[in-house]
Structure formats: C-alpha cells, structure tokens
Amino acid sequence: MQAVAISARDAAPEVHDLPDPTPGPDEVLIRSEAASVNGFDVAVAAGYVWDALPHEFPVVLGRDVAGVVEAVGEDVQGVQVGELVVTVIPGVGLGPVGTFAKRFVAPADLVARVPDQVTPTQAAALGLAAVTALDAVDALDIDTTDIVLVSGATGGVGAFAVQLAAARGARVIATARPGDGEALVRRLGAGAVVDHTGDLKAQVRAIAPDGVTKILHAAGDPAALGKLLLPDGVLLSTAGATKETVGRDDVTVSGMLADPTAEKLADLMDAVVRGELTVPVAQTYPFDDVADALATFGSGKLGKIVVEVA
C-alpha cells in the first residue's frame, strides 16, 4: 500500500510502500478517495512536534479521510461494505496510521456514512476542521448576544466557525484580506470584515467600540487579539494561545482539542445537504503532489486543501 510518510526526524514526506492494513474487531477498512490537509499535518511535516508528541516512524500524515468501505471486522454493525464514509483520527498520536494512504483502518464507531449529495472531497474537507469549529463554537457557548471575532477566518477551521457562529445569531467579525478573502467570509456569513494586515484594533473598535465578547483564535497574534476583548470576555484558541501570551487577567483564555465523533460528522454533512453549511475547497491535489499541497496550506489559501487519494 502506498502512503505519504516521514521515515525519520530529518526526512521529508514522501510516498512509501507500507504493509496493507487489515481490520480487526470493531474496525473497518476504507479505500481512501480524498483526505484534507490540516495545520497539524504541516507542523508534523516541518518537524515541529518530535520533541513534544509521542511518535513511531514511519509517521503517515493525514487526520481525516473519505472513502469506500472495503471490509469490516468482527462485531461491526451499522457499516456496510461498499458505503462511502468519512472519519477523523482523534488525538495527536503519530505513527504508521494516517489518512494520506491508499487504505486506512478506522474504528467502526468513528465513521459516518456520506450522503449522496456530498462528494468525497467535501466530506474530507469537513473532517477535522469542521469538527474543531463545531467544538469551538459549542465551547464558547455562542448566542445572539455575542459579538464574535473569528481570527483566521479564511482557513479551514475559521471558515466553518464563521458559518456556525452566524447560524447561532451572533454578530460575526472575520479577519481576511481585502478582495477574494473578504468576499469569501462575507458569503459565509460574516457581518463585518477586518484586514489582519492593517491596524486590527482600530478596525475592530470602529465596529464594536467597547470590544468583542468572544474570540475564536485560529491564527494571529494572541496579545493583539486580547486587547479587543471586553472585560470578562473569552478567547478560545485552536492555535496554542495561553493567558500569558494574551496578557490579560480579566478575561478567560482556554485551548481545546477537537473530539471527533460519527454523530458530529453526520450532523455537519446533513447541514451541507440542507444548504446550511458551505464547504470551501480552495484547491485539490493528486496523491503524488502532497508536498505541494502542504506548501500551499501556508501560502494564504482560502478554505481547505484536499488531496485526491484515489
């Protein structure tokens, strides 16, 4: 089986031939069709995580995948051979199991059937990013009384968070560059847009003179963002911000790790079917061009990058 893997700490990701996986009890074997690039994959490929996270080489990249069920293990119920499904790898463990692979074994209770109206590319792009956005919006307890700043709104997590926060009735301010970036986040439901390359404080204060109630930090300078919060406001970070980096004692700062479940994936896909959630795919790449896909991730892309595995 071919998989995009890193063989050693100083090695670059490349296609390797690895043993074919087989499903054990309560597992399913998926023939991969599409997998998305997430910020975690970029950090792993750059070698930033070796001293911080447990790992076993070869490390196969990829945290989410859509594909067709080829086989099921003993005791599997509710998942059928031939179904198109999507799944996400939970946690941050690294090793020979990753989704940038021709085949992937997943726990049966972590896969969700993909509706006919959702493509494999869309399902894979939802994956980890949409679940993270959903968990973040839930953790922030966003409602109609909130003015929410989404920092990093043109990335995968941010683009989904803008939509989910707006759907809950919040006034959403999104960061984006003028032009295509601004147009994207406005289409997704942002009521106001600020250019993060300019004077962010002045722009936000012009919209919300007293400050914002909540911030989803998917990108950007935590200290600069912290100055935009009302007293007793909340900043939730998917990018590692802490109370120390934010620099305020009168606000709440917390991090989070997504908790993917089949139910969340199914609910997100149902929202796509109903036209309530848009899946912004910036670009797709063939399997052999994963290195280019990883490079594009950090080059100001708008939305998700997807690798077509099949």
Secondary structure as the mmCIF struct_conf table of DSSP 4:
data_model
#
loop_
_struct_conf.conf_type_id
_struct_conf.id
_struct_conf.beg_label_comp_id
_struct_conf.beg_label_asym_id
_struct_conf.beg_label_seq_id
_struct_conf.end_label_comp_id
_struct_conf.end_label_asym_id
_struct_conf.end_label_seq_id
STRN STRN1 GLN A 2 ILE A 6
BEND BEND1 ALA A 8 ALA A 8
TURN_TY1_P TURN_TY1_P1 ARG A 9 ASP A 10
HELX_LH_PP_P HELX_LH_PP_P1 ALA A 11 PRO A 13
STRN STRN2 GLU A 14 ASP A 17
HELX_LH_PP_P HELX_LH_PP_P2 PRO A 19 PRO A 21
TURN_TY1_P TURN_TY1_P2 PRO A 25 ASP A 26
STRN STRN3 GLU A 27 VAL A 37
HELX_RH_AL_P HELX_RH_AL_P1 GLY A 39 ALA A 45
TURN_TY1_P TURN_TY1_P3 ALA A 46 GLY A 47
BEND BEND2 VAL A 49 VAL A 49
TURN_TY1_P TURN_TY1_P4 TRP A 50 ALA A 52
BEND BEND3 LEU A 53 LEU A 53
STRN STRN4 HIS A 55 HIS A 55
BEND BEND4 PHE A 57 PRO A 58
STRN STRN5 VAL A 59 VAL A 60
BEND BEND5 ARG A 63 ARG A 63
STRN STRN6 ASP A 64 VAL A 72
TURN_TY1_P TURN_TY1_P5 GLU A 74 ASP A 75
BEND BEND6 GLY A 78 GLY A 78
TURN_TY1_P TURN_TY1_P6 VAL A 81 GLY A 82
STRN STRN7 LEU A 84 VAL A 88
BEND BEND7 GLY A 91 VAL A 92
STRN STRN8 LEU A 94 LEU A 94
BEND BEND8 GLY A 95 PRO A 96
BEND BEND9 THR A 99 PHE A 100
STRN STRN9 ALA A 101 ALA A 101
BEND BEND10 LYS A 102 LYS A 102
STRN STRN10 ARG A 103 PRO A 107
HELX_RH_3T_P HELX_RH_3T_P1 ALA A 108 LEU A 110
STRN STRN11 VAL A 111 ARG A 113
HELX_LH_PP_P HELX_LH_PP_P3 VAL A 114 PRO A 115
TURN_TY1_P TURN_TY1_P7 ASP A 116 GLN A 117
BEND BEND11 VAL A 118 VAL A 118
HELX_RH_AL_P HELX_RH_AL_P2 PRO A 120 LEU A 140
TURN_TY1_P TURN_TY1_P8 ASP A 141 ASP A 141
TURN_TY1_P TURN_TY1_P9 THR A 144 THR A 145
STRN STRN12 ILE A 147 SER A 151
TURN_TY1_P TURN_TY1_P10 GLY A 152 THR A 154
BEND BEND12 GLY A 155 GLY A 155
HELX_RH_AL_P HELX_RH_AL_P3 GLY A 156 ALA A 167
TURN_TY1_P TURN_TY1_P11 ARG A 168 GLY A 169
STRN STRN13 ARG A 171 THR A 175
TURN_TY1_P TURN_TY1_P12 PRO A 178 GLY A 179
HELX_RH_AL_P HELX_RH_AL_P4 ASP A 180 ARG A 187
TURN_TY1_P TURN_TY1_P13 LEU A 188 GLY A 189
BEND BEND13 GLY A 191 GLY A 191
STRN STRN14 ALA A 192 VAL A 194
TURN_TY1_P TURN_TY1_P14 HIS A 196 THR A 197
BEND BEND14 GLY A 198 GLY A 198
HELX_RH_AL_P HELX_RH_AL_P5 LEU A 200 ILE A 207
BEND BEND15 ALA A 208 ALA A 208
TURN_TY1_P TURN_TY1_P15 PRO A 209 ASP A 210
STRN STRN15 VAL A 212 HIS A 217
BEND BEND16 ALA A 218 GLY A 220
HELX_RH_AL_P HELX_RH_AL_P6 PRO A 222 GLY A 226
TURN_TY1_P TURN_TY1_P16 LYS A 227 LEU A 228
STRN STRN16 LEU A 229 SER A 237
BEND BEND17 THR A 238 ALA A 239
HELX_RH_AL_P HELX_RH_AL_P7 LYS A 243 VAL A 246
TURN_TY1_P TURN_TY1_P17 GLY A 247 GLY A 247
BEND BEND18 ASP A 249 VAL A 251
STRN STRN17 THR A 252 GLY A 255
HELX_RH_AL_P HELX_RH_AL_P8 ALA A 262 VAL A 273
TURN_TY1_P TURN_TY1_P18 ARG A 274 GLY A 275
BEND BEND19 GLU A 276 GLU A 276
STRN STRN18 VAL A 281 PRO A 286
HELX_RH_3T_P HELX_RH_3T_P2 PHE A 287 ASP A 289
HELX_RH_AL_P HELX_RH_AL_P9 VAL A 290 PHE A 297
TURN_TY1_P TURN_TY1_P19 GLY A 298 GLY A 300
BEND BEND20 LEU A 302 GLY A 303
STRN STRN19 LYS A 304 GLU A 308
#
